[in-house]
């Protein structure tokens, strides 16, 4: 049976929607793993930001902020996750890797993501003060980078944003 032009167009739309739905579910699955890391950070008294790095559909590194614990300005979830992934695969190049992080990366972390050759970045909440992946700066799209990182923001945005907001509200309420 031959399909009409309209039937072919409808089939294409349905196939596209199915692909987008599957991609969204996959991104949400890994973002939930990053959210679990963010909750671990919060329990440790850290700003609740979590990250996971995925290669070939498997999580190869998990991390959360440890700036207060380690007393290091660079102990961001993204940096720690990149270091763990590099050690695990025994290479500094994370080509083909995807990073899922609960908050839009800062300039330092965005630069590290590009330098590690991570292929895709998914983040949850937008960082309106110093976000470096589109909100304030766009480090990953600036000229001179040796890699091409695809970026998708807003994955489980409400849940990710609520974690950070409630953390700082609780901190403010505890202040004398």
N, C-alpha and C positions, 0 to 999 in steps of 0.2 A: 504494500500500500504506500502510495506516494504522499508525503506530507505537504501541506500548503505552506506558503511563505509565512503566514501567521503562526502556524503550528511549529515550524522550525524556530521562529523567533522566541516563542513561548518555551520551547524545550531548552534553548540556549540560556534564557533567563533563569529557568529552574535549575539548570546545571550550575550556573554561576552562583546562585543563592546557596545551593548545597555546598559548594566549595568554600564560600565565605563563612557559612555557618560552621563547617568543620574546622576552618582556620581559627575562627573566634573561640570555639570550644577548646582547641589545643592551646591557644595563647592563655586562656583563662585557667586551664589546668596548671600550667607552669607558673602563672602569676600567683595562684593559690599557694604554691610551694614557696615563693618569695614572701608572701604574706606571713606564712608560718615562721620564716626567718625574722621578719620584722617584729612579730610578737615575742620571739626569743630576745631580741634586742631590748624591747620595752621591759621585759621581766628583769633584765640585767641593768636597768636604769639608763639605757642608751636611747637615742632618738630612734623610733621604730622604722628603720629602713632595712629591707631585706633584698637579696639578689640571688638568682640562680643562673648557672650557665649550662646550656643544653647543647649536646653534640649528638648527631645521629639519633635524635629522639630520646636521649637519656641524659639525666642530670649528672654532670661531671663535677660540679662545684656548687656549694651553698655557702652563704655568708650573710652576716648582718653587721651593722655599725658596731665598732669597738673603740671609738675615739676616746671616750671617758675611761674605759677599762684599761686600755693600753697607753693612754695619755699621748696619743699620736694624732696629729692633724690629718694624716693621710689614711687613717684606719676607717675608711668608708667601706660600705658593703661591696660596692663595685670593685674597688681595688683589691680587697681581700679575696673576692670570688675569682678575679682574674689571676691572682697569684696562685691560688689553689688549683685552678684549671691548668695553668702552665706546668705546675709541678706534676699533676696527674698525667698529662699527655706528653710530658718531657719536651716541650717546645714552647717558645714565646709566641708563636703564631697560632692564633685560635681561629684560623680560617674555617668557615662553615659553621662556626658556633653562633648561638643565639643567647642573648642576655635578657633576663626578665628581672626588672627592678621596680620596687613599689613607688619610687619617687623619681621624677625626671633628674638625670644626672647633672652635677655641677660641672664647671669647665674642666677641672682636674680629672674627674672621672670620665667625661666625654673624650678627653684627649687620650686617656689610657685605653678606652674602648677602641678608638681608632688605631692607636699604636699596636694593640694586640691583634688587629685585623679581624675583630669580631664582625660577622656578616650582618646580623640583625639585632636591633635593640627594641624591646617592648617595655614601656614603662606605664605605671598606673596613674598616679597623681601628677599634675603639672606643678612645677616649682616656679611661682610667679616672681620671686625675688632674684634668683640667680640661676634659673634653669638654663642649661646650655644645649638643649636639643630642640629649640624652637620657641620657648616662652620668652626668654630675654636675649639669649645668644643662640647661635646655631653653629657650634664648633664642628659638628660632623658634616656640615655642608660647606665649610669654608674651603677656599682654594689651598692647595699645598698639602692636603692629606694624602697619605699613601694608600688609603683604603676607602672603600665605598660601603658605608653602613646604612642599611635601610632602617627607618625609624617609624614606630607606631606608638602613639601615646594614647592614654585614656583607657587602658585595659583594666577592668574592674576599678575604675577611677574613684567611684564613691567610697568603696571599702578602703582603698589605699589612703585616700584623703582623710577619711574619718580617723584612721590610726594616728596620723601625725597631729591632726587637730586636737583630738582628745588627750594625747600625750602632753601637748603644750598647755592646754586648758588645766589639766591636773597639776602641772608644774606651777602655773600661775596661782592656782588656788591654794597651794601649799606654802607659798611665799608669805613671810610675816608682813 
